[in-house]
Amino acid sequence: MPPQIKGPGPAPAREQLAEVRPDLLERYDAALPEARAAILGRLLTALDREPLGVDRPTDPGTDPAALAARLWPAATLADEIADSVTNLALALANRPESADLPAPGDPEALGKTEQMLLDGHPLHPCCRTRTGMTVADVLAYAPEHRPVIRLRRLRVPADRWYGTGQPVLYAHPWQAHRILAHHPWITDAGPTRPVRPLMSLRTVAPISGGPHIKTAVDVQMTSAVRTVSPAAVHNGPILSRLLTQLTADLPIEILAETEAGAVITDNGPDRHLAHLVRRAPRLARGERAVPLGVLAAVPAWLAETGDPYTIWEELGSKLFAPLATVLDRGVALEAHGQNTLAVLRDGHVQRILYRDLGGVRVRRSLLKEQGIDLHGDLPTDDETALRTKMAAAAIGTVATQLIGALTTHRGADPDRLWATLAGHLREIPDLLTAPVPVKATTAMRLADDPLHDIWTHQPNPMAVYA
């Protein structure tokens, strides 16, 4: 089931929108310049700092897709960026009139919170790419349009099942009919309870509470087609137990992957027919969980926190210092804005929740000591690779984005914030002195292997405090 990789682009998208939501046309047209400017800003930032082999043009124009087509005429990047512009404009056009925060105790609070984010990845020019989906699909399934959907339960012959749990595949509705058309020996056992898509379109939370489910969706979103690999099916429950043990004395709580499964087709466990089941956050009375990407990008959430220096100190002690400790113990958590959540009560950080284990790296000696076998690229002997994985997400992306938000929206002094962060990372001096790695997302999209990490480096703002 190869994924479709060509998006509709702004002009065809407008024709589709006229058919399915003509009431949004005027707002969509008005939003296009803002969407183009936002994506162009990300692309120009990439041109300034990534190894792209071209110079930033003196006249970049206003259309990022046209610029990409001019710079890389043989690549599909221009189509992906055009799709990103389209979907960001749709999100801006369909934004809610008010941005009321969900109340503590609301069973749908996390889903509603995650659906408040409009513009996706803060650095990637393909931040809203959904190539393979129509405008109707995006409106029906993308979290920024606040849908409530139902997954399909697909029954699988027992001898065709790989992983844990019953041989029932939880399939995204966009994917389910494609699976049934290609595999007649899989049968539809009906829908699940209503669920809300989270920041990751293919991961959902039941509106009445219960485990979250990560599905495979053959759609190009930002940097990859979103499947669930056989390695992830194998690793999830095992790695969850290791990380829960490793963080037991720290204010980081692992949202464990408790079950995982994949359908076995002619080539073995199939990444296009797979799912993961993840424990939902357990919150005490008065607590709310918010992903760090939402905290940084949605001013209403940032306004819920107290003094900016206090909230930053709390994040330093409950997020960044524990990440350094976990790194010292042999695991690099990829704590970016989507998979890392702050638990807030009365505007103060109580603890951190971490989910989605596919991006971590683990020291081989730790795995040997624990008698654990992990598949794929998670094990490593490279200490630099461990530091890079942790620092790129936590410092290069999350800290930079949050400090920018606290500076812009709360009037904080960025130098003081970086100095505070340096004080929490002294356990690993290289994090203060080495240049800060940032994933070169545009270079990766242009590479022959777009899933292979490419890094660029920025001056370390904490070096003066080392």
Protein Blocks (a to p, Z undefined) as FASTA:
>chain_A
ZZdfbdebjmlmmmmmmmmmmmlmmmmmmmmmmmmmmmmmmmmmmmmmpcehpacdfblo
jbfklmmmmmmmmbmklmmmmmmmmmmmmmmmmpcfbdcdcdehiaklmmmmmmmpmnlp
akbmklmgcghiafklmmmmmmklopacddddddddfklcgcedjdddcddfklmmmmmm
mmmmbccebjaddddddfblmbccdfkgpadddddddddehjbccdddfklmmmmmmmmm
mmmmmmmmpcbdcdddfbdcddddfkopafklccdddddddddehiacddfklmmmmmkl
mmmpccfklmmmmmmmmmmmmmmmmmmnopacdddfklpccddeehiafbdcdehjklpc
cdfklmmmnopacehjlbccbfklmmmmmmmmmmmmmmmmmmmmmmmmnopafklmmmmm
mmmmmmpmmlmmpccddddfklmmmpmblmbccddddddfklmmZZ
